[in-house]
Amino acid sequence: METFEAHYDSMCATIRKRMPNADMAVIEQAVEYARNKHKEQKRKDGSPYIIHPLAVAEIVVEMGLDTDAILGALLHDCIEDTDASREEISNLFGSSVAQLVDGVTKLTRANFSSTEQAQMENLRKMFMAMSKDIRVVLIKIADRLHNMRTMQYQTPEKQISKCRETMDIYAPLAHRLGMQKIKWELEDISLRYLDPADYNNIMSYLNAHKEQDEAFMNTIQNTINQRLTSIGIQNTSYGRIKHVYSIYRKMQTQDKAIDQLYDIYAFRVIVDTIPDCYNVLGHIHDLFNLVPGRFKDYISTPKPNMYQSLHTTVIGSQGIPFEVQIRTWEMHETAEYGIAAHWKYKQGAGEGNERDFEWVRRLLESQQDSDAEEFVQSLKIDMFDDEVFVYTPKGRIVSLPAGSTPIDFAYAIHSGVGNSMIGAKVNNRIANIDTTLNNGDIIEILTSRGAKGPSRDWLNICKSNQARTKIKQWFKKEKREENVAHGRSAFEAEMKRVGLPLSITIDPEVGPQLLKKLSFDDWEDMYAAIGYGGLTAVKAVGRIRDDINRAVKAQANDKLTASPLRTVPDSEAVKRNRHIVNGVIVEDIDSCMIKFAKCCAPVPGDAIIGFITKGFGVSVHRCDCPNAAHRDDPIQSARWVRVRWANESAQPFETTLELDCITRDGLLLDVATTMTTARVRVKELFGKDLPGGKSIFTVKFEVADVTELDAIRNKLLNIRDVVGSRRGQN
Ligand code: MN
């Protein structure tokens, strides 16, 4: 059984070697504190629990982090597994240590599982996002490494799930952080549990060839060493077999047996300076035969994870190819410990997260390939806190902007889910729909077919553009009448607030100009837009404010200059003229918006009737329009009003005719020519073929009144193969 003393001594020895300046007094205090807290607990193998934090701390020391990180490692399981609190740790060891322990605890509690391969990157991002401080990630990796080393005491199920997680998250992170040594160890242990048969195959092959391999490696090593010593280059060189998992991967990807594998030997030459590296390279190529195409200069072009070395593959007199890696001691340190190796450069730069992150950012920004770019993104998330990762009940990860709520989540799943949402569960508890989501939360959206749809408040609650857009779309589509009413009152209130006359909007001259400025075809559309949130009332009024003021001023001037010249009109005529809007007089209503119904497109001369719309204004229909057929119904009758054409109307009216035709070449041209000859302004003209050699032509044009319309219709009916006509919809 392992003992406290053995682990404690081992950790202290490593501290003396790797971090001689560490504060031993406080480290001893933390060891005592943790030992006391974990007093009653045992590891699965029966040894005292404290040896785990000691071992984790030792790994952190090997990485070369700082005293706070060592304390964080020693205390990393205290909050989770004992009665220790963050406050207590903060009081005893400082807030920065407490923050590290708290960060590790959060990662321990989080469930990093996803069944989908495509989600692994999100999983790793979530891990990073939850960590906040890169030291938390490093302590957690150390924690996992020690747990992997003692994996034999776990149940088979636990072994498999932990090893999967290690392969999915911890090994890739160690790789990206440049911690080659830890990555290899994590992979090899995982493989042992995940594919024991292949693992054992490789191991027994390697064991069986051990003597042979060692003899080979010794020969090569001696050859290299002799040459370098003879020319006076200080060096440390040694050979090794590549790690088991990389051999396993090579066998898989190259589909080869282990004895067919090309390069399982790697030699390292570590020297003092970069010029020495290139110098050594020359001598290696002189001693052995170069394998073409295998030379890589990672010194001038470092790998994204900061790795630097020269790589070359050569063949010796035995005919066995092997790789040689040439690097300086500093590069070697970086290759072994990655990001952690750079920790010491930061020492003395002062405290504070920002500075901590500064060098990580610099480092990561220097990473260039796409893989790394994504990783830079993920670390930036960590640093800038702009994303949150949550789970669906089925374990799919959804990434949302930081601060998102269940509303954002629901619309991220599907707009149908959002629109029928009636509530939400966060981590299996009913939660308010404005709850801020945290990394790792599991969100379940409660929906109902009878849901009333989103509320307007949601637009203020949700954080994602996606949710906002979808909610707006819903309002746009589902609630036109309500939008128009809502938007209209908002618009009127704003007009009132800034002191503009509402009547100007229905002024026959100014009104259409204002609409054009607002880029709408009619006022109802504009009100609807305000209603669903596509446009704010303040913005709308702001856009037309100057025009209105100008128009009001101009009208006041007109009155002053025009009135003396005019004959005094009788009061009845003045009154009646005020009623004329768009060439139509609405009886009994003093001033209102007029629009022509698109369904029947009335023109002067048509018998017409007006309908008071719920949104705004009077819509004018032809008396024979199907939509006006039920105007005598008691429910509707109050909203139908009598309207008539004003005689002096000069404005053109748009109307549409549909022509039934027998299909033939040149017919479209004939129709167009007829319209041109009649000097009619055509707005649209198109034909559509129907089955059985028939077609329908639709022509939209401007007329002054129904007399002109009938004249044109007759001309069109005179064209050969035009067999019928009817008034269409505009
Ligand atoms: Mn632990």
Residues whose N, C-alpha, C, O or C-beta is under 5 A from the ligand:
A	BS01	MN	D77 D143
